[in-house]
Amino acid sequence: MLTRRQLLTRTLKGSSLFALGSVVPQFVYNTACAAENGKDTVLVVLEMTGGNDGLNMVIPYADDLYHKARTTLRLTKEQVIKVDDHIGLNPAMRSFDQLLQKGALAVVQGVGYPNPDRSHFESMDKWQSAEVGRKLSGTGWLARSASDLQNDRGGIPVMQVGAEKLPLALQGAHGVLTINNQQPFKLNMGPGTPDRHKARKQLMLDLAKEEGEKDSLFQFVQRRQLQTYANLGLLQDVLRNFTPDGRFAPTPLGQKFEMVARLIEKGFGTRVFYMALDGFDTHSGQAQPHAQLLQQIADAVTLFFNNLQATGHDKRVLVMTFSEFGRRVQENGSGGTDHGAGSCLLVAGPGVRGGAVGKHPSLSDLDAGDLKHHTDFRQVYATLLDRWLGCDSFAILGGRYEHVSLIKARA
């Protein structure tokens, strides 16, 4: 049997599933201050894989230079869903008009990072690690937030929804969960060899059996293990009985959002959900497939919030989209667009300040044919971490980043 000394030693060495930080007192403090399941804020992150053409998602319809650069892909003033007198959304995102009218959709413009990289892999790594201009640590920004998001009722703070490989954004934290409705869920036991994973699982079992002093650190961790088992059982029930019921978008992306909505409604306690939609590398024949992808997103997100509103959970949830880079301003000769740099992202939910956030980048002052960014994506991350999730963005991002005017003051 484990002694308290052995527990503490093994916890500090990172053997425990819940050894999410190197300092136990801070870990205990974070969990003690966590909100109750069903009341805390939630962030859903949607990766638009392949380099989304932000210029044809958020259209500067009032700028003649846009129409000159996009002779076949351009969208007119009459076609777009107007955000203001200068920009509008792609007409395929018609369902987003509901959120715009409610002031629940923020369009963050001119987003990027210094010295942009046009490689899918290099740029995606920067967005997912939030590390730019230095050697990557191999950990993701959301994984590094897990210790701040953990609560004292067990549960899984960060969850991937989908069958894709675990993204870098979620790598580096113990207890990240990957689920989908086609395969049994799996518990990611963190980095290391299969033997190390087996040892971590055995530690959970040992902790569940041990007895400790009342209100001791040992009993605290023990309680967490048992609560986690209970939450995993709840998750199994949700997935086992998961059948799309027609209230959500009838697409694979819509089903992912439906799974997330059910877990939120059940009070599962996960604070961050991550999912991806591929297909945005539109080098040729872009117009129709790009529009179809954008419609999937708009329909899925809008119906997601409509259903959350019906159950009273909408005000505590935000959805953020991102892509590794934008596309070049000038369309190519194949009716598509090539890898670019600066772009835009969307943040949806009743908790945002709706409308345009920041100015659209200039179409006359380009960087080798690409839009220049004026907002570092880490500013958006810092805003969401500090003001929405209640994390310490300085510790997670490794620096101070000025917030963007994105989040409403919470009552």
Residue, then its C-alpha position, 0 to 999 in steps of 0.5 A: m500500500l502507498t504511504r502519504r510520503q510515497l504519494l507525495t513523492r510520486t505526485l511531485k515526480g509527475s506519476s499521478l494522472f492529476a499531477l498537473g503542476s510541479v507545486v502541490p499548494q498551487f494545485v490545491y489552491n486552483t482546485a479549491c477555487a474552481a466553480e461548480n460543475g454546470k456553472d463554470t465557463v466553457l470554451v469550444v475550439l474549432e480548428m479549420t484545418g488547411g489554411n482558411d481563406g479569411l478574405n472570403m469568409v470575412i469580406p471587405y465588400a466596400d473595398d474596390l481592391y478586394h474586387k480587383a484581386r478576386t475577379t472570380l471569387r469576389l462576393t458583392k455587397e448584395q451577397v454578403i451578410k453585413v457585419d457593418d458598413h465595411i465587412g460582411l460574412n460569406p453568404a454561405m454562413r447565412s445562419f450566423d445572421q441570428l448570432l449577429q442580430k443578438g450581438a453574439l458573434a465577434v469577428v476578430q480581424g487582422v490576426g497572425y504572428p510575427n514573421p509568418d510561416r506559410s508551411h501548414f505544419e510549422s504554422m499550425d505548430k505555432w498556433q497550437s503551442a502558442e510559441v513563436g520565434r523560439k524552439l517549441s517545447g512540445t506542449g500545447w497552450l490548452a494542455r498547459s492550461a489544464s492545471d488551472l482548469q482542473n476542479d476538485r470533483g475529478g473530471i477531465p478539464v480538456m477533451q478532444v472530440g473526433a477521431e483525429k490524432l491528438p493535436l499539439a494544442l492538447q499534448g503535454a497534460h495528463g488526463v486529456l480525453t479523446i472521444n468520438n461516436q464511432q470508437p470507444f473513448k480512450l484516456n490519454m495518460g500523458p507522455g511516456t512509454p506504455d509501461r509508464h502509462k500502465a504505472r499511472k493507471q495502477l496508481m489510480l487504482d492504488l489511490a482508490k483503495e487507500e485510506g488517509e487522514k480526514d481532510s489530508l492531501f492524500q484523501f483529497v487526491q483519493r477523492r479526485q480519483l473516485q470522482t473521475y471514475a464516476n465521471l468516466g462512467l457518466l461519459q460512457d453512458v452518454l456515448r453509449n446512448f448517443t443518437p443524433d436527434g435532429r435538433f443539431a446540424p445533420t453533418p459530422l461537425g454537427q454531431k460533434f457539437e451535439m456530443v459537446a452540448r450533451l456533456i455540457e447539459k449533463g454537467f460533466g465538468t470539462r472546460v475546454f472541448y477541441m474539434a477540427l474540420d479539414g478541407f480548407d487548403t483550397h488551391s483550385g476551384q475554391a468557391q463551392p467547397h469553401a462555401q460548403l465548409l463555411q456553411q457547415i460551421a455556421d449551421a453547427v455553431t448556430l444550432f449548438f447555441n440555440n439548443l444550449q439556450a433552451t437548456g439554459h447553458d448558452k451564456r457560459v459557453l464560447v466557440m472560437t475558430f482558428s486556422e493556421f494561416g490565411r490565403r494570398v489576396q490575389e486569387n490564382g489562375s485555378g479559381g483558388t488561393d494560395h498560402g498566405a499569412g494574416s487572417c481572421l477568426l470568429v468567437a461566438g456566444p452571448g458572452v462576447r462583444g459582437g461585431a467587428v473587433g479591430k480593423h480589416p487589414s489594408l489591401s494596399d499595404l501588403d507583405a509580399g502579397d499577403l495581408k499584414h496582421h495587427t493582432d497577435f493570436r496570443q492576444v486572443y488566447a490571453t483574453l480567453l484564458d484570463r477573462w473567460l476561463g479564469c486562467d493565468s495567461f502569463a504562466i501558460l503563454g510565457g509572456r504578457y499579451e494585451h487583451v482584445s476587446l472581446i469579452k463582455a463584463r460578467a455579472 
